[in-house]
Amino acid sequence: MDYYILAINPGSTSTKLAVYKNDKELFMESINHSNEDLEKCKGLKDQFEMRKELIVEALARHNFSLYNLSAVVGRGGQLPPVKAGGYYVNEAMKRRIIQGPIVNHASNLGALLAWAMARPNEIPAYIYDAVSSDELKPVAKVTGIPEIVRKSFCHVLNSKATARKVAQSQGKKYEDMNFIVGHLGGGISISAHERGKIVDVITDDAGPFSPERSGSVPLLYIVDMCYSGEYSKKDLIKKLRGMGGLKAHLGTHDCREIETMIAQGNDRAKFLYEALAYQVAKGIGELSPTIDGKIDGIILTGGIAYSKMMIDMITKRVVFIAPVIVIPGENELESLALGALRILRGEEPCNEYFDEYGKEDELFI
């Protein structure tokens, strides 16, 4: 039986979508949103309506009808900790996303857009491998401040998908292998995969700096900045996310521009690029003991994995731990579609989301 799946990945400045026939992509579109368009949106509802309309228009451009679809799958957002894998989009999930409390992030729109696109045809709407999927070992959640418990936030979707792809390429199952996966993008996360579960992570604010994020910074320095009177909360968050990392040092987060600087003899750019590679390698080494050093491969993925210069600098420091496999790009639409396909084929179960939070106010979808 053939299945037609619409995958939707809303990002902070774009909405990406693709239609798959089984595991083959029929078409893909990436719709960019200008600052002007985003500023017109006063809240979640406006963002939802704008992106929904653009998705409908994109399908029309390809003469593809919603009524041909078997399912719709959206990127899973920053819900309270959930299991990895698929979830049905239901009223409880919509209520949590719309009413909160939940971290404000464009990925939260994935579930709402999937539900809206699936509703006319009364077909399933899913999210898959949400950002907040939590499979951490209990020991990995402990911190030195009892009130703070570590949570699992990483690039779950792409990290698991690339690990599955590597296992399959070796004639094995993801559930039978151990990997360290470094997702190298605008934010960088590193995850330890043991027998099909992400058992520990280095989140994008607790490890290497990245093109636009500060990564881990000694906490006492941050405390001093918080109480210096020079920065608002908004200012500091920008320094940590969006205006940190390579952008703060060099004025750009585009690694292609930085490599051009290096080629032109900019020694500072070269030093900082090496520092990023050094910190990624250090993070990979830090996670290696979490699975007792029994590692089948180190996988490097994400947009920066296209850079041979960066990959070479990381590889020389970590190849003694395990073989390094490079799968560049984010591959998130494919990952969503293949997850939905496995559910439709009955190869894996789909979870039901339960949440006691919520008011009886009418939802806008």
N, C-alpha and C positions, 0 to 999 in steps of 0.2 A: 504494500500500500504506500502511495506517495503522500508525504506531508508537506504542506506549505506553511512556512513559519516567518513571521515578521519579528525582527529583533530591533530593539530601540535602546540607544545609549545616549541619554542626555548629559552633556558636560557643561561646565561653567560658561563657555562661550560658543558652544555648538550643540547641535542635535544630529547624531549619526543614526542611520537606519539601513537595514538590508532585508531583502526577502530571500529566503532559501527554499529550494526544493530538496527535501531531505538534507543531505550534507553539502549540497552544491549551491553556491551563491548565484542568484539570478540577476540581482542588481543591488547597488549600494549608493547611498548619497550621504554626504556630510554637509549639513546646512550651518553656516556660520552666522552668529548673532552679533550685530554691532553693539557698541556701548550705548548708542542712541536707542536701539530697539529694546535693550535690556532695561534702560532707565525708565522707559515708558511703563514697565511692569511694576506695579506697586506692591505685589505680593505673590504668593504661591499660585493663586487662582489665575492671575494675569499671565504668569509664566506658562502655566498649563495650557491655557487657551491659545496663546501664541504658538507654542510648539505643536500642539495638536493640529492646528490649521495647516502648519507647514508640512507635517507628515502626510496629511490628506492630500495636499497639493503635490507632494513628491510621488505618491502612489499613482495619482492621476497622470502625471507626466510619463509614467511607464505603462500606462493603460492597464494597471493592475487593480482588480476589485478586492475590497475587504472580504467579500463573500467567497473568495477562493481560498481563504486562509484556514488552516487547521488549528493554529494557536498563535498567540502573541506573547513575547517574552521581553521584559524590560530589565534594565540594570537594577540590581538591588541596592538600596541606599543605606542610610545610617540609622536603621532601626535599632532598638535594644538588641542585645546579643541573640543571634538565631543560629540554627544549624547551617552547615554548608549544604549546598545542593539547592533543589527547587522548592518554591512555595507557591501555592495558589494566591492570587491577589483577591482578598475578600474584604468584607466590610470592616473587620477589625483592623486590618492593615491600612486601609484607606483612612480610617478614623485617626489612627496613630500618626500617620504622615501629615494629615491636614491639621489636626489639633495639637500635635506635639505632646510632651516635650521631646524634641528631636533636633539633632544638629542640622542647621540649615545648609543644605548642599544640593546642587542640581541633580545628583543621582537619585534623590528621593522622588523625583518626578517619573522615574522609570516605571514604577508600579502603577501610578495613576494613568500614564499614557498607554501602557499595555492594556489596562482594564477598559479604557475608553475605546481603543481600537478593536478590542475583542467583543464588546457588548453588542453591537448591531447584529453580529452573526451568532451570538450565544455560544462562543467557543472559549476554551480555557485561556486565562491570562496568568502568566507566571512571572516571578522574579527568579534569578538564579545566582548562586554564590555571592550573596550580598557582602558589601564592604565589611559589615559587622559580624560576619559568620565567625563563630567562636568554637574552636576545637582544642584550645590550649590545655596543656597538662595543668592540673591544680597547682603544682609547684611553680609553674611559670607565671602565675598571677600574683604572687606575693611581692609586696614592696616593703620598704623600711618605714613607711607611714601607714599604720593600720587602717586609717580611714580611706586609703587609696588602694584600689585593686586594679591590677593591670588588665586591660581589655585587648581583644584581638582586633586591630584595625590594620589592614594591609590591602594590597591589590589582589584580593582573593581570586577574582574571576580569571584574570589573565595568568596568575601564578599557577593555579590548579590546572587550567587548560593546557599550558605549555608542558607541565609535568606529565599530564596524561599523554600528550603528543609524543614526548620523548620515550615514555614507557612503551607506547604502541610501536614506535619505530624500532625498538629493541625486542619486539615480540613478547613483551611482558605486560602485566597489568599495573596501573598506577598504585593499586592497593598492595602490591607486593614489593614496592621499591621505596628507597629513601633518597630525598633530594634536598639540596639547599637552593632556593630560587631567589635571585635578585631581580626585582622589577626596577628598571632604571628609566625614569621619566621625569616630568616636572617635579614630582615627588619621588623619593626612593624608599622602597620597603624591601626587607629581606625576610624570608620565611623558611622554616624548617618543616619538611614534609616527611612524615614517618608513616609508612603503610597506609597512604591515602588520606591522612589527616594533617592539617597544619597545627603542629604541637607547640610551636613557639614562633614569635615574630620580633623583628625590630621595626617599629613603626616609623613613619616618615618624619616624626618629630623627636625620635629617640635614638637616632643613629647617624648615618652619613648626611652631610649637607647635600643639597641637590641644586639643579639649575636655578630654582627660585625659592627654596626653603632652607631654613637655617640648620635643620637637623638638631642633634644633641648639643646643648650649650651648658657649661657648668651652672648649676642652679643658683648659687649665691650671686653670680653676676646678674642673673635675671631678677632675683629679689631686689638687688640694688637698683636696677633700672625701674622696677615697678614703683619703688618708693622715692625715686629721685625727683619726682614732680615734673620731669621733662617730657614724659610720654603718657598718653591716654591708653586705655585698654586697646582701643582700635589701632593706635600707632604700633603697639608692641605686637599685636597679632599680625599686622602687615610685615613687620620685621621677621617674624617667624615663618609666615606663609605668604608668598607672593613677592615680597621684596627682600628675601634673604638669599643665602647661597651665592652662586656665581653671579647672579644679577646684582647683588649688593656690592660685590667686589669689582665687577667688570662692566656693569651697566647693561648687560644683556644676559638672557637665559638661553639664547640660541647657541647650541654647541657647535653648529656649523660656523657661525661667526667667530666663536672662540678659537676653533681650529685654524681659521684663516689668520687670526691674530698671531697664533703660534707660528704658522708658516712664514709670517712676515717678521719674525724675530722678537715677538713680545715675550720676554722672559717671565714677567709676572703672570701672564695668562697661562704659560706652560706650567709654572709652579702650582697655580691654583687647580689646574686640570689634573695634575698629578696628585694633589691633595685629595681631590674627590675620589680618584681611583683608589688611593691608599685607604680612605675611610670605608669604601665599599668592601674592599678586601678584608679589612679588619672586622667588619660586621659579619662577613661570611665565616671568618675564623671564630668569631664569638659564638655563633650558633652551632658550630660543628659538634661540640660536646653534648648538645641537647639530645642528639640521637646517637650518642656513644661513639661518634666518629665513623659510624657504619654508613657511609654515604656513597650512593651509586653514581651520582653526578651533581655538578654545580651548573645550574641553568641560569643564563643571563638573558633577560628579555626586556621589553619596553623600547621606547623610541631611541634612547641613547645607545642601545645595543647595535644600532646600525654603524656606530663609530668604531672602526678598526683600531684607531689610536687608543680609545678608552678601553676597549675589550682587551687589547694586548697588555696594557698597563695593569689591569685587574688580574688577568690570567697568570702572568708571571709570578704573582704573589700567592695564588691559591691553588695552582694546578697540583701542588704536592698533596693536597687534601683529597682531591678526586678529579676525574676528567671534567673539563669545562665544555658545555654545550651551549651554543648561541642560537637563540630564536628571536630575532629582532621584531619590533613592532608590538602593538598592544592587542591585536587579534580579539578584541572584546565582543564584536558583533558575532563573529564565528563561534566564540565560546558560549555566548548566550543561546544561539541557534542550536548548537550541538547538545547543550544541556536540555533544552526543550524537546529535542528529537529523542533523546534517551528516555524522557518521561513518557512521551507519546507512544513509544515502542514498548513500554513496560519494562525497560531495562533497569530503571531505578525508580524509587517511589517519589512522590511529591508531598511535601509537608503542608499541614494546615496551620495558619498563623492564629495564635490566641493572644489576646491582650485585654486585660481588665480596664486599662485606662480608656477614658473617652466620655464625652458628654453626648446627650441625645440630640444635640443640635443637628440640623439638616446639613449634610455634606454637599459640596457643590458639584460632585459627580456621583 
